[in-house]
Amino acid sequence: MDHADMELAKQPIGYWTGVANDAVIGYIRGELARLGTSQPQYWLLRHLSVNDLNPDGQGQTVPELTGRMREFLRAEDDLGAESDRLVERGRLRRDGERRLWITDAGEAARADIKRHVPAWRERLHDGIDDADYVTTVKVLRRMVENVGREAA
């Protein structure tokens, strides 16, 4: 390990994981905004699509969806307001029990957005080989376990 690497080894991981998180989320949310949607709206479409994260195709309430997304929702994310916007745009519909269902327009929007994801991942991973990426994830998972949390 050279001097520069030794200095990097002393850097606070909490700072760098926070900076990385903010940069990556900001990039993804910016790309989604260019497509006319928000990250929470895309998550709603994904979680309601039988072709994505909802294999049984059943409608769900906002509290149910919030529970499924709890791990990655940010403080500013309001699934109630975001689902209302998708209903207004005809991408979701709400039944009499307040369950949300994806529409054909919502499924088309979800599929269109998903086509962009590989290019976003490619940009984020530019200059990072898979072995380095895997090592980084393993290190972060171990740090999570070291402080008593279960890594996903």
N, CA and C atoms as a LAMMPS dump frame, in Angstrom:
ITEM: TIMESTEP
0
ITEM: NUMBER OF ATOMS
456
ITEM: BOX BOUNDS ff ff ff
-5.0000000000000000e+02 5.0000000000000000e+02
-5.0000000000000000e+02 5.0000000000000000e+02
-5.0000000000000000e+02 5.0000000000000000e+02
ITEM: ATOMS id mol type element x y z
1 1 1 N 0.855 -1.167 0
2 1 2 C 0 0 0
3 1 3 C 0.909 1.241 0
4 2 1 N 0.702 2.124 -0.957
5 2 2 C 1.531 3.333 -1
6 2 3 C 0.942 4.412 -0.081
7 3 1 N 1.65 5.518 0.006
8 3 2 C 1.262 6.603 0.914
9 3 3 C -0.158 7.113 0.605
10 4 1 N -0.477 7.282 -0.663
11 4 2 C -1.814 7.786 -1.033
12 4 3 C -2.898 6.808 -0.598
13 5 1 N -2.632 5.502 -0.771
14 5 2 C -3.608 4.5 -0.339
15 5 3 C -3.758 4.507 1.177
16 6 1 N -2.646 4.701 1.888
17 6 2 C -2.719 4.752 3.349
18 6 3 C -3.568 5.937 3.806
19 7 1 N -3.464 7.04 3.1
20 7 2 C -4.297 8.208 3.428
21 7 3 C -5.771 7.915 3.138
22 8 1 N -6.037 7.253 2.02
23 8 2 C -7.428 6.883 1.704
24 8 3 C -8.002 5.947 2.762
25 9 1 N -7.188 5.024 3.248
26 9 2 C -7.642 4.063 4.258
27 9 3 C -8.084 4.755 5.543
28 10 1 N -7.619 5.983 5.77
29 10 2 C -7.989 6.745 6.974
30 10 3 C -9.254 7.583 6.773
31 11 1 N -9.74 7.642 5.55
32 11 2 C -10.919 8.456 5.26
33 11 3 C -12.15 7.874 5.965
34 12 1 N -13.053 8.722 6.429
35 12 2 C -14.264 8.241 7.117
36 12 3 C -15.272 7.649 6.123
37 13 1 N -15.595 6.38 6.32
38 13 2 C -16.498 5.682 5.397
39 13 3 C -17.898 6.302 5.409
40 14 1 N -18.342 6.767 6.558
41 14 2 C -19.677 7.381 6.629
42 14 3 C -19.791 8.587 5.715
43 15 1 N -18.731 9.381 5.676
44 15 2 C -18.735 10.539 4.785
45 15 3 C -18.84 10.094 3.331
46 16 1 N -17.976 9.161 2.927
47 16 2 C -17.944 8.76 1.514
48 16 3 C -19.191 7.993 1.091
49 17 1 N -19.749 7.172 1.977
50 17 2 C -20.984 6.488 1.589
51 17 3 C -22.124 7.487 1.459
52 18 1 N -22.129 8.51 2.316
53 18 2 C -23.152 9.561 2.198
54 18 3 C -23.017 10.35 0.913
55 19 1 N -21.774 10.736 0.583
56 19 2 C -21.537 11.479 -0.66
57 19 3 C -21.933 10.625 -1.86
58 20 1 N -21.533 9.348 -1.836
59 20 2 C -21.86 8.458 -2.952
60 20 3 C -23.371 8.284 -3.072
61 21 1 N -24.041 8.071 -1.958
62 21 2 C -25.491 7.906 -1.975
63 21 3 C -26.179 9.134 -2.569
64 22 1 N -25.804 10.307 -2.089
65 22 2 C -26.423 11.539 -2.592
66 22 3 C -26.15 11.732 -4.083
67 23 1 N -24.934 11.436 -4.515
68 23 2 C -24.578 11.61 -5.929
69 23 3 C -25.348 10.638 -6.814
70 24 1 N -25.401 9.377 -6.416
71 24 2 C -26.082 8.361 -7.227
72 24 3 C -27.585 8.625 -7.268
73 25 1 N -28.18 8.879 -6.111
74 25 2 C -29.628 9.153 -6.074
75 25 3 C -29.94 10.422 -6.859
76 26 1 N -29.108 11.45 -6.705
77 26 2 C -29.315 12.682 -7.463
78 26 3 C -29.243 12.451 -8.963
79 27 1 N -28.277 11.648 -9.396
80 27 2 C -28.147 11.335 -10.821
81 27 3 C -29.384 10.596 -11.33
82 28 1 N -29.783 9.546 -10.63
83 28 2 C -30.941 8.746 -11.063
84 28 3 C -32.202 9.596 -11.064
85 29 1 N -32.415 10.367 -10.025
86 29 2 C -33.62 11.206 -9.968
87 29 3 C -33.604 12.274 -11.061
88 30 1 N -32.433 12.789 -11.391
89 30 2 C -32.334 13.751 -12.482
90 30 3 C -32.676 13.126 -13.822
91 31 1 N -32.183 11.918 -14.052
92 31 2 C -32.495 11.217 -15.307
93 31 3 C -33.989 10.906 -15.403
94 32 1 N -34.588 10.478 -14.3
95 32 2 C -36.023 10.214 -14.292
96 32 3 C -36.82 11.497 -14.531
97 33 1 N -36.378 12.599 -13.954
98 33 2 C -37.066 13.879 -14.164
99 33 3 C -37.033 14.269 -15.639
100 34 1 N -35.918 13.986 -16.314
101 34 2 C -35.842 14.274 -17.757
102 34 3 C -36.861 13.454 -18.552
103 35 1 N -37.254 12.328 -17.992
104 35 2 C -38.282 11.496 -18.636
105 35 3 C -39.683 11.859 -18.16
106 36 1 N -39.781 12.871 -17.296
107 36 2 C -41.091 13.349 -16.845
108 36 3 C -41.684 12.57 -15.693
109 37 1 N -40.84 11.917 -14.913
110 37 2 C -41.349 11.167 -13.77
111 37 3 C -40.405 11.338 -12.586
112 38 1 N -40.825 10.831 -11.451
113 38 2 C -39.99 10.872 -10.25
114 38 3 C -39.589 9.443 -9.899
115 39 1 N -38.584 9.314 -9.062
116 39 2 C -38.175 7.979 -8.639
117 39 3 C -39.305 7.27 -7.879
118 40 1 N -39.98 7.944 -6.939
119 40 2 C -41.097 7.256 -6.28
120 40 3 C -42.212 6.842 -7.253
121 41 1 N -42.475 7.64 -8.279
122 41 2 C -43.481 7.249 -9.268
123 41 3 C -43.036 5.989 -10.009
124 42 1 N -41.763 5.931 -10.38
125 42 2 C -41.247 4.744 -11.059
126 42 3 C -41.348 3.531 -10.136
127 43 1 N -41.014 3.7 -8.858
128 43 2 C -41.147 2.595 -7.914
129 43 3 C -42.586 2.117 -7.81
130 44 1 N -43.536 3.064 -7.779
131 44 2 C -44.95 2.676 -7.722
132 44 3 C -45.33 1.842 -8.938
133 45 1 N -44.926 2.301 -10.113
134 45 2 C -45.234 1.545 -11.326
135 45 3 C -44.615 0.149 -11.268
136 46 1 N -43.384 0.058 -10.83
137 46 2 C -42.698 -1.237 -10.748
138 46 3 C -43.388 -2.165 -9.75
139 47 1 N -43.77 -1.608 -8.583
140 47 2 C -44.375 -2.437 -7.548
141 47 3 C -45.814 -2.843 -7.868
142 48 1 N -46.405 -2.226 -8.863
143 48 2 C -47.771 -2.586 -9.25
144 48 3 C -47.83 -3.364 -10.561
145 49 1 N -46.714 -3.528 -11.222
146 49 2 C -46.685 -4.211 -12.522
147 49 3 C -46.48 -5.711 -12.359
148 50 1 N -47.336 -6.481 -12.996
149 50 2 C -47.193 -7.932 -13.026
150 50 3 C -45.927 -8.327 -13.797
151 51 1 N -45.427 -7.429 -14.614
152 51 2 C -44.215 -7.684 -15.397
153 51 3 C -42.943 -7.248 -14.677
154 52 1 N -43.069 -6.866 -13.412
155 52 2 C -41.902 -6.381 -12.687
156 52 3 C -41.911 -6.931 -11.26
157 53 1 N -42.311 -6.145 -10.276
158 53 2 C -42.2 -6.545 -8.875
159 53 3 C -43.504 -7.015 -8.243
160 54 1 N -44.549 -7.22 -9.04
161 54 2 C -45.855 -7.62 -8.513
162 54 3 C -46.369 -8.836 -9.292
163 55 1 N -45.747 -10.001 -9.101
164 55 2 C -46.098 -11.161 -9.922
165 55 3 C -47.557 -11.6 -9.831
166 56 1 N -48.226 -11.324 -8.707
167 56 2 C -49.635 -11.725 -8.612
168 56 3 C -50.575 -10.691 -9.227
169 57 1 N -50.045 -9.497 -9.536
170 57 2 C -50.83 -8.477 -10.227
171 57 3 C -51.92 -7.83 -9.408
172 58 1 N -51.926 -8.034 -8.096
173 58 2 C -52.977 -7.479 -7.255
174 58 3 C -52.728 -6.005 -6.949
175 59 1 N -53.822 -5.26 -6.827
176 59 2 C -53.725 -3.871 -6.43
177 59 3 C -53.258 -3.76 -4.981
178 60 1 N -52.721 -2.595 -4.646
179 60 2 C -52.207 -2.38 -3.296
180 60 3 C -52.547 -0.975 -2.833
181 61 1 N -52.648 -0.823 -1.534
182 61 2 C -52.9 0.497 -0.956
183 61 3 C -51.578 1.232 -0.783
184 62 1 N -51.659 2.542 -0.584
185 62 2 C -50.452 3.327 -0.334
186 62 3 C -49.723 2.821 0.914
187 63 1 N -50.422 2.526 2.029
188 63 2 C -49.691 1.993 3.19
189 63 3 C -48.983 0.661 2.889
190 64 1 N -49.622 -0.202 2.107
191 64 2 C -48.964 -1.465 1.743
192 64 3 C -47.706 -1.203 0.906
193 65 1 N -47.824 -0.303 -0.055
194 65 2 C -46.681 0.028 -0.901
195 65 3 C -45.575 0.702 -0.09
196 66 1 N -45.964 1.565 0.831
197 66 2 C -44.981 2.222 1.693
198 66 3 C -44.222 1.176 2.504
199 67 1 N -44.919 0.192 3.01
200 67 2 C -44.268 -0.881 3.756
201 67 3 C -43.276 -1.649 2.911
202 68 1 N -43.622 -1.903 1.666
203 68 2 C -42.724 -2.649 0.775
204 68 3 C -41.501 -1.817 0.387
205 69 1 N -41.633 -0.5 0.396
206 69 2 C -40.549 0.381 -0.051
207 69 3 C -39.822 1.071 1.103
208 70 1 N -40.175 0.756 2.313
209 70 2 C -39.647 1.449 3.49
210 70 3 C -38.124 1.57 3.484
211 71 1 N -37.432 0.546 3.047
212 71 2 C -35.962 0.527 3.078
213 71 3 C -35.323 1.616 2.225
214 72 1 N -35.974 2.032 1.146
215 72 2 C -35.319 2.979 0.247
216 72 3 C -36.06 4.285 0.035
217 73 1 N -37.174 4.494 0.724
218 73 2 C -37.848 5.785 0.635
219 73 3 C -37.03 6.843 1.369
220 74 1 N -36.988 8.021 0.811
221 74 2 C -36.314 9.151 1.46
222 74 3 C -37.366 9.961 2.214
223 75 1 N -36.909 10.777 3.132
224 75 2 C -37.827 11.56 3.969
225 75 3 C -38.78 12.402 3.137
226 76 1 N -38.324 12.912 2.005
227 76 2 C -39.157 13.79 1.185
228 76 3 C -40.128 13.035 0.267
229 77 1 N -40.031 11.72 0.206
230 77 2 C -40.893 10.938 -0.674
231 77 3 C -42.282 10.77 -0.067
232 78 1 N -43.299 11.131 -0.814
233 78 2 C -44.691 11.043 -0.368
234 78 3 C -45.446 10.184 -1.382
235 79 1 N -45.579 8.888 -1.08
236 79 2 C -46.22 7.982 -2.037
237 79 3 C -47.693 8.319 -2.274
238 80 1 N -48.351 8.908 -1.289
239 80 2 C -49.745 9.324 -1.493
240 80 3 C -49.838 10.379 -2.584
241 81 1 N -49.025 11.41 -2.476
242 81 2 C -49.033 12.489 -3.476
243 81 3 C -48.541 11.981 -4.827
244 82 1 N -47.52 11.143 -4.813
245 82 2 C -46.975 10.615 -6.069
246 82 3 C -47.993 9.71 -6.763
247 83 1 N -48.717 8.912 -5.986
248 83 2 C -49.734 8.055 -6.598
249 83 3 C -50.888 8.892 -7.148
250 84 1 N -51.236 9.982 -6.457
251 84 2 C -52.283 10.879 -6.975
252 84 3 C -51.879 11.428 -8.348
253 85 1 N -50.615 11.826 -8.492
254 85 2 C -50.139 12.34 -9.781
255 85 3 C -50.243 11.274 -10.871
256 86 1 N -49.911 10.037 -10.508
257 86 2 C -49.997 8.957 -11.503
258 86 3 C -51.449 8.649 -11.871
259 87 1 N -52.357 8.764 -10.908
260 87 2 C -53.791 8.585 -11.207
261 87 3 C -54.244 9.692 -12.155
262 88 1 N -53.852 10.945 -11.86
263 88 2 C -54.217 12.075 -12.719
264 88 3 C -53.696 11.894 -14.144
265 89 1 N -52.533 11.292 -14.289
266 89 2 C -51.914 11.082 -15.604
267 89 3 C -52.425 9.819 -16.292
268 90 1 N -53.292 9.065 -15.619
269 90 2 C -53.858 7.855 -16.211
270 90 3 C -52.935 6.652 -16.168
271 91 1 N -51.887 6.723 -15.347
272 91 2 C -50.943 5.604 -15.265
273 91 3 C -51.313 4.608 -14.167
274 92 1 N -52.092 5.075 -13.203
275 92 2 C -52.649 4.22 -12.164
276 92 3 C -54.13 4.513 -12.065
277 93 1 N -54.873 3.56 -11.53
278 93 2 C -56.275 3.8 -11.182
279 93 3 C -56.473 3.324 -9.755
280 94 1 N -57.449 3.922 -9.097
281 94 2 C -57.743 3.591 -7.701
282 94 3 C -59.142 3.001 -7.649
283 95 1 N -59.282 1.854 -6.974
284 95 2 C -60.606 1.249 -6.864
285 95 3 C -61.327 1.761 -5.617
286 96 1 N -62.526 1.251 -5.369
287 96 2 C -63.341 1.694 -4.242
288 96 3 C -62.727 1.419 -2.878
289 97 1 N -61.797 0.487 -2.812
290 97 2 C -61.114 0.176 -1.555
291 97 3 C -59.778 0.916 -1.439
292 98 1 N -59.552 1.888 -2.337
293 98 2 C -58.344 2.719 -2.354
294 98 3 C -57.093 1.937 -2.749
295 99 1 N -57.308 0.772 -3.382
296 99 2 C -56.173 0.005 -3.888
297 99 3 C -55.777 0.593 -5.233
298 100 1 N -54.476 0.64 -5.467
299 100 2 C -53.945 1.156 -6.723
300 100 3 C -53.667 0.006 -7.682
301 101 1 N -53.964 0.273 -8.947
302 101 2 C -53.747 -0.71 -10.011
303 101 3 C -53.051 0.001 -11.165
304 102 1 N -52.116 -0.653 -11.778
305 102 2 C -51.435 -0.067 -12.922
306 102 3 C -52.34 -0.166 -14.147
307 103 1 N -52.333 0.859 -14.973
308 103 2 C -53.103 0.876 -16.21
309 103 3 C -52.188 0.494 -17.376
310 104 1 N -52.79 0.343 -18.559
311 104 2 C -51.976 0.065 -19.751
312 104 3 C -50.99 1.208 -19.996
313 105 1 N -51.442 2.441 -19.781
314 105 2 C -50.542 3.594 -19.954
315 105 3 C -49.411 3.555 -18.933
316 106 1 N -49.715 3.136 -17.713
317 106 2 C -48.686 3.019 -16.683
318 106 3 C -47.684 1.931 -17.01
319 107 1 N -48.182 0.821 -17.537
320 107 2 C -47.287 -0.273 -17.927
321 107 3 C -46.381 0.156 -19.076
322 108 1 N -46.92 0.896 -20.013
323 108 2 C -46.102 1.394 -21.135
324 108 3 C -45.04 2.369 -20.62
325 109 1 N -45.416 3.233 -19.695
326 109 2 C -44.46 4.185 -19.118
327 109 3 C -43.37 3.445 -18.353
328 110 1 N -43.743 2.451 -17.561
329 110 2 C -42.778 1.666 -16.794
330 110 3 C -41.775 0.987 -17.723
331 111 1 N -42.283 0.37 -18.772
332 111 2 C -41.415 -0.328 -19.729
333 111 3 C -40.483 0.657 -20.431
334 112 1 N -40.997 1.841 -20.777
335 112 2 C -40.165 2.848 -21.437
336 112 3 C -39.04 3.308 -20.509
337 113 1 N -39.37 3.581 -19.272
338 113 2 C -38.36 4.024 -18.312
339 113 3 C -37.323 2.925 -18.114
340 114 1 N -37.771 1.69 -17.964
341 114 2 C -36.857 0.58 -17.693
342 114 3 C -35.833 0.394 -18.816
343 115 1 N -36.184 0.783 -20.024
344 115 2 C -35.235 0.684 -21.148
345 115 3 C -34.019 1.591 -20.947
346 116 1 N -34.159 2.637 -20.157
347 116 2 C -33.06 3.581 -19.912
348 116 3 C -32.107 3.116 -18.814
349 117 1 N -32.56 2.212 -17.959
350 117 2 C -31.795 1.811 -16.781
351 117 3 C -30.407 1.255 -17.127
352 118 1 N -30.257 0.384 -18.132
353 118 2 C -28.905 -0.121 -18.433
354 118 3 C -27.91 0.997 -18.773
355 119 1 N -28.33 2.015 -19.478
356 119 2 C -27.426 3.126 -19.808
357 119 3 C -27.041 3.899 -18.552
358 120 1 N -27.98 4.074 -17.628
359 120 2 C -27.671 4.765 -16.376
360 120 3 C -26.673 3.953 -15.567
361 121 1 N -26.885 2.646 -15.5
362 121 2 C -25.961 1.777 -14.77
363 121 3 C -24.579 1.825 -15.42
364 122 1 N -24.542 1.8 -16.744
365 122 2 C -23.261 1.859 -17.454
366 122 3 C -22.505 3.144 -17.098
367 123 1 N -23.219 4.252 -17.057
368 123 2 C -22.56 5.516 -16.704
369 123 3 C -22.037 5.485 -15.268
370 124 1 N -22.838 4.972 -14.356
371 124 2 C -22.429 4.898 -12.958
372 124 3 C -21.228 3.968 -12.763
373 125 1 N -21.128 2.944 -13.568
374 125 2 C -20.069 1.947 -13.428
375 125 3 C -18.876 2.206 -14.354
376 126 1 N -18.897 3.301 -15.076
377 126 2 C -17.809 3.609 -16.007
378 126 3 C -16.465 3.632 -15.27
379 127 1 N -15.504 2.862 -15.774
380 127 2 C -14.176 2.816 -15.167
381 127 3 C -14.078 1.929 -13.937
382 128 1 N -15.137 1.224 -13.6
383 128 2 C -15.148 0.34 -12.425
384 128 3 C -15.402 -1.076 -12.925
385 129 1 N -14.414 -1.942 -12.756
386 129 2 C -14.652 -3.309 -13.222
387 129 3 C -15.517 -4.057 -12.211
388 130 1 N -16.118 -5.145 -12.668
389 130 2 C -17.055 -5.891 -11.826
390 130 3 C -16.396 -6.403 -10.551
391 131 1 N -15.131 -6.817 -10.62
392 131 2 C -14.447 -7.328 -9.43
393 131 3 C -14.322 -6.236 -8.366
394 132 1 N -13.968 -5.024 -8.769
395 132 2 C -13.881 -3.919 -7.803
396 132 3 C -15.251 -3.589 -7.223
397 133 1 N -16.254 -3.623 -8.062
398 133 2 C -17.608 -3.342 -7.584
399 133 3 C -18.037 -4.383 -6.557
400 134 1 N -17.807 -5.659 -6.865
401 134 2 C -18.179 -6.733 -5.948
402 134 3 C -17.423 -6.581 -4.628
403 135 1 N -16.139 -6.28 -4.696
404 135 2 C -15.349 -6.085 -3.477
405 135 3 C -15.926 -4.949 -2.648
406 136 1 N -16.278 -3.851 -3.294
407 136 2 C -16.842 -2.703 -2.583
408 136 3 C -18.138 -3.083 -1.874
409 137 1 N -19.016 -3.784 -2.571
410 137 2 C -20.282 -4.2 -1.961
411 137 3 C -20.026 -5.139 -0.788
412 138 1 N -19.093 -6.069 -0.952
413 138 2 C -18.781 -6.989 0.141
414 138 3 C -18.233 -6.24 1.356
415 139 1 N -17.377 -5.277 1.134
416 139 2 C -16.832 -4.486 2.234
417 139 3 C -17.952 -3.73 2.948
418 140 1 N -18.82 -3.095 2.197
419 140 2 C -19.911 -2.341 2.814
420 140 3 C -20.862 -3.263 3.573
421 141 1 N -21.166 -4.414 3.002
422 141 2 C -22.029 -5.376 3.698
423 141 3 C -21.392 -5.812 5.016
424 142 1 N -20.09 -6.056 4.988
425 142 2 C -19.397 -6.484 6.202
426 142 3 C -19.434 -5.377 7.257
427 143 1 N -19.252 -4.137 6.836
428 143 2 C -19.318 -3.024 7.795
429 143 3 C -20.704 -2.941 8.424
430 144 1 N -21.731 -3.151 7.636
431 144 2 C -23.099 -3.156 8.158
432 144 3 C -23.245 -4.265 9.193
433 145 1 N -22.753 -5.444 8.868
434 145 2 C -22.817 -6.573 9.82
435 145 3 C -21.982 -6.284 11.068
436 146 1 N -20.837 -5.629 10.904
437 146 2 C -19.962 -5.326 12.04
438 146 3 C -20.635 -4.425 13.078
439 147 1 N -21.591 -3.618 12.648
440 147 2 C -22.281 -2.747 13.605
441 147 3 C -23.637 -3.31 14.02
442 148 1 N -23.825 -4.608 13.746
443 148 2 C -25.004 -5.297 14.268
444 148 3 C -26.262 -5.222 13.443
445 149 1 N -26.133 -4.801 12.213
446 149 2 C -27.305 -4.781 11.338
447 149 3 C -27.205 -5.932 10.357
448 150 1 N -28.338 -6.385 9.879
449 150 2 C -28.346 -7.458 8.889
450 150 3 C -28.206 -6.848 7.502
451 151 1 N -27.218 -7.304 6.755
452 151 2 C -27.031 -6.823 5.389
453 151 3 C -28.015 -7.529 4.472
454 152 1 N -28.531 -6.78 3.512
455 152 2 C -29.502 -7.351 2.56
456 152 3 C -28.828 -8.275 1.579
